[in-house]
Amino acid sequence: MKNYIAVLLTAVLLFLTGCASKAPVVADAPEFLPTYLNAGYQTAEETKSKLVAAGFEIVAEEEVGKKGLTSIVFTHEKLKALANRPSRGFLAGNLRALVNEEKQEVKISNPYYFIKANLQTQYQVGDETEVMNALAKAFPVTTPSEDKWKYEGLADYRFMMGMPFYQDQVLLTEGTSVAQLVENATENAKKNLVFTLKLSDNRFLLGVRLSKRTEKFAEKIGADKAGILPWMILIEEADVDGKKVARAYAMDAKYHIAISYPLLDLGGFASIMSIPGAIDAELKKYFK
């Protein structure tokens, strides 16, 4: 079975070398990027071991949804460096390996897909190469998921007109210091805090557990992609009218769900129409 990661990396090489000038030839970029990469089944422990051996950092491990689903949050130094800029911090925690015991599969977030989507116009050709090489080392054999989106459409993706883009993030609260907001969220979330990832002194990414009732949305629209859980909160320093202000954000759930479930149709979205509001309400409670 051919390694799909190698195919993607070859496309990147053609993208870079097929240029007659400084501007890349867009035609050489892949037409579509799969949202996930399917690896052969292995246990959560085996999956983590392979990721660590390839240079990744395990951020958290969480049982999600129904029994037998384990979401492993992992990151990489290159990914954290790309994410350590205003509003891009979610990228550092967006890679998940979902171990599905029932289906005997491991579904891995495609770094290329999420780097392209989350960095938007700040994306530079080759940003994904180091992370993709590491993933190919961890999992030499992978196949692309049916979930996919057009390469050229990822930077300005939204589900449909009137729906949010990546940059339309939900402001949960603001304060005078990043440290204080992190402390507040940590104290209020208690056992629902899954991870805290420091990107810099003024930028932290938190992973939190949603209520059992709310997180059931993943099973309703596709438990095989329940790696979208745990949810993330970005706390960072922002420049507001010339003043430094600490702010806590969440990706708009309507965006985050749609980009993670690109095959979801309007009917599927309508079936979970109350979920985005429920998620926002739960996250805001951590700052009261």
WORAQUI-V223325 format. One record per residue. RES is the residue in one small letter. NEAR is the number of other ideal C-beta (glycine too) atoms within 8 Angstrom. Layout:
RES,NEAR
RES,NEAR
This chain:
m,4
k,5
n,10
y,11
i,12
a,9
v,9
l,12
l,12
t,8
a,11
v,14
l,8
l,9
f,13
l,10
t,6
g,8
c,10
a,3
s,4
k,3
a,5
p,10
v,9
v,6
a,4
d,9
a,10
p,7
e,5
f,8
l,14
p,13
t,14
y,12
l,16
n,11
a,14
g,6
y,6
q,9
t,6
a,9
e,6
e,8
t,14
k,12
s,8
k,11
l,13
v,10
a,8
a,10
g,8
f,12
e,8
i,11
v,10
a,10
e,9
e,12
e,6
v,13
g,10
k,7
k,4
g,7
l,15
t,12
s,15
i,15
v,16
f,13
t,12
h,14
e,7
k,8
l,14
k,12
a,7
l,12
a,14
n,11
r,8
p,5
s,9
r,12
g,14
f,12
l,13
a,13
g,13
n,10
l,13
r,12
a,15
l,16
v,12
n,13
e,8
e,7
k,6
q,6
e,10
v,14
k,14
i,15
s,13
n,13
p,13
y,11
y,13
f,12
i,15
k,13
a,13
n,12
l,13
q,10
t,5
q,7
y,10
q,5
v,8
g,7
d,9
e,11
t,9
e,8
v,12
m,14
n,9
a,12
l,14
a,13
k,9
a,10
f,12
p,6
v,8
t,13
t,8
p,11
s,12
e,6
d,10
k,10
w,13
k,8
y,11
e,7
g,8
l,12
a,11
d,7
y,12
r,10
f,8
m,6
m,4
g,3
m,9
p,8
f,8
y,12
q,6
d,7
q,11
v,10
l,8
l,12
t,9
e,8
g,10
t,5
s,7
v,13
a,6
q,10
l,15
v,12
e,8
n,11
a,16
t,10
e,7
n,10
a,11
k,6
k,5
n,7
l,13
v,10
f,11
t,10
l,13
k,7
l,11
s,6
d,5
n,6
r,14
f,13
l,16
l,16
g,17
v,15
r,11
l,11
s,6
k,6
r,5
t,11
e,12
k,9
f,10
a,14
e,9
k,7
i,11
g,8
a,10
d,9
k,14
a,14
g,11
i,11
l,13
p,14
w,12
m,13
i,15
l,15
i,15
e,14
e,10
a,10
d,7
v,7
d,3
g,4
k,6
k,7
v,11
a,15
r,13
a,14
y,13
a,15
m,11
d,11
a,12
k,10
y,16
h,10
i,16
a,14
i,12
s,9
y,13
p,10
l,6
l,11
d,6
l,6
g,6
g,10
f,12
a,7
s,8
i,11
m,7
s,6
i,11
p,11
g,7
a,9
i,13
d,12
a,8
e,11
l,13
k,10
k,8
y,13
f,11
k,5
